[in-house]
Amino acid sequence: MVYAMILAGGNGTRMGSKLPKQYLLLNNKPIFIYSLEQFLLNKSIDKIIICCPMGWINYTDDIVKKYIDNTLTIDIIEGGESRPETLMNGCNFISEKYGIKNDDIIITHDAVRPFINQRIINDNIKYTKKHGAVSTAIKASDTIFESNDNKTISNIPIRDKLYHAQTPQSFNLKKLMSVYQSLTDDELNSLTDGCKAFILKNKPVYLIDGEPSNIKITTPFDLILAENILSKQ
């Protein structure tokens, strides 16, 4: 089975909106619906899980039914207080409802990256089957500064070795759960995403080419940029 998990747990703080950013309208359609539509188009995906805050489950369900004709492959569940916790909530839901087989794959994607495309989805599926853990990324085009005190430059890493992380991040489901279960409490608290769990256990995560247009909408400027991208498509 191939599962797609849409992570829709943001609260819109940086957007300055009372409405969580994944529900804001982009060309008269909620942002997360764009990603959902792309996953529904892909014939390799068997189930889609949308993880959102508990208080927004009914709201999310209403929106999905408004924009999507066939919702039989979609489950809407409660996320967690953090991204890693949300990811595990989704994995545990899959385990309890569907069971987990050795070759099951989970594709995790930010709800506020509306411009995912079929090439990226297919590459995630193909290379996760081959490697077990992959992340979408693009090479860094700017020089990156590192600052230990947030005031002065501490280090300037070599740009040729730097990448901007995107999503999807995709994993063999059994391997992902096994890695999480092996983490100490301190390691769990340090997690920012599924990839870091693998890195902490010295397990490789392979890179997949993303797209510059595969932006994450977190600020009002990002929304303006997304509207411009959409107008050019």
Backbone hydrogen bonds, N-H to C=O, Kabsch-Sander energy under -0.5 kcal/mol:
donor,donor_aa,acceptor,acceptor_aa,energy
3,Y,1,M,-0.5
3,Y,105,I,-3.2
4,A,47,K,-2.4
5,M,107,I,-3.7
6,I,4,A,-0.6
6,I,49,I,-2.8
7,L,5,M,-0.6
7,L,109,H,-2.9
8,A,6,I,-0.9
8,A,51,C,-2.8
16,G,12,G,-1.0
16,G,13,T,-1.0
17,S,12,G,-1.6
23,Y,20,P,-2.3
24,L,21,K,-1.1
26,L,29,K,-3.1
31,I,24,L,-2.1
32,F,22,Q,-2.1
33,I,30,P,-1.2
34,Y,30,P,-0.7
34,Y,31,I,-1.2
35,S,31,I,-0.7
36,L,32,F,-2.1
37,E,33,I,-2.6
38,Q,34,Y,-1.5
39,F,35,S,-2.1
40,L,36,L,-2.2
41,L,37,E,-1.6
42,N,38,Q,-0.9
42,N,39,F,-0.5
43,K,41,L,-0.6
45,I,42,N,-1.2
46,D,2,V,-2.5
47,K,2,V,-1.4
48,I,73,T,-2.9
49,I,4,A,-3.0
50,I,75,D,-3.1
51,C,6,I,-2.7
51,C,49,I,-0.6
52,C,50,I,-0.6
52,C,77,I,-2.3
56,W,53,P,-2.1
57,I,54,M,-1.4
60,T,56,W,-2.7
61,D,57,I,-2.5
62,D,58,N,-2.3
63,I,59,Y,-2.0
64,V,60,T,-2.7
65,K,61,D,-2.2
66,K,62,D,-1.4
67,Y,63,I,-1.9
68,I,64,V,-2.6
71,T,69,D,-0.7
74,I,71,T,-1.6
75,D,48,I,-2.8
77,I,50,I,-2.7
77,I,75,D,-0.5
79,G,52,C,-2.5
86,T,82,S,-2.4
87,L,83,R,-2.7
88,M,84,P,-2.2
89,N,85,E,-2.4
90,G,86,T,-2.2
91,C,87,L,-2.1
92,N,88,M,-2.9
93,F,89,N,-2.1
94,I,90,G,-2.2
95,S,91,C,-2.5
96,E,92,N,-2.4
97,K,93,F,-2.6
98,Y,94,I,-2.8
99,G,94,I,-1.4
104,D,101,K,-1.5
105,I,1,M,-2.4
106,I,171,F,-2.7
107,I,3,Y,-3.0
108,T,106,I,-0.6
108,T,169,Q,-2.8
109,H,5,M,-2.7
111,A,7,L,-2.2
113,R,110,D,-1.4
116,I,113,R,-0.8
121,I,117,N,-2.0
122,N,118,Q,-2.9
123,D,119,R,-2.4
124,N,120,I,-2.2
125,I,121,I,-2.2
126,K,122,N,-2.8
127,Y,123,D,-2.7
128,T,124,N,-1.7
129,K,125,I,-1.9
130,K,126,K,-1.0
131,H,127,Y,-3.0
132,G,128,T,-1.8
134,V,170,S,-2.6
135,S,206,Y,-2.6
136,T,168,P,-2.2
137,A,208,I,-2.6
138,I,164,H,-2.0
140,A,162,L,-2.3
146,E,155,N,-2.8
154,S,146,E,-3.8
155,N,146,E,-1.9
161,K,158,I,-1.7
162,L,159,R,-2.1
164,H,138,I,-3.6
165,A,163,Y,-0.6
166,Q,136,T,-2.6
169,Q,108,T,-2.1
170,S,134,V,-2.2
171,F,106,I,-2.3
172,N,132,G,-2.7
173,L,104,D,-2.3
176,L,172,N,-2.5
177,M,173,L,-2.3
178,S,174,K,-2.2
179,V,175,K,-2.6
180,Y,176,L,-2.3
181,Q,177,M,-2.2
182,S,178,S,-0.9
182,S,179,V,-0.8
183,L,180,Y,-1.3
188,L,184,T,-2.6
189,N,185,D,-2.2
190,S,186,D,-1.0
191,L,187,E,-0.5
191,L,188,L,-1.1
197,A,193,D,-0.9
198,F,194,G,-1.2
199,I,195,C,-2.2
200,L,196,K,-2.6
201,K,197,A,-0.9
202,N,199,I,-1.9
203,K,198,F,-2.7
206,Y,133,A,-2.5
208,I,135,S,-2.3
210,G,137,A,-2.3
214,N,211,E,-1.6
215,I,213,S,-2.5
217,I,112,V,-2.8
217,I,215,I,-0.5
218,T,216,K,-0.9
223,L,219,T,-1.6
224,I,220,P,-1.8
225,L,221,F,-2.5
226,A,222,D,-2.6
227,E,223,L,-2.1
228,N,224,I,-1.8
229,I,225,L,-2.5
230,L,226,A,-2.7
231,S,227,E,-1.7
232,K,228,N,-1.1
232,K,229,I,-0.6
233,Q,229,I,-0.9
233,Q,230,L,-0.5
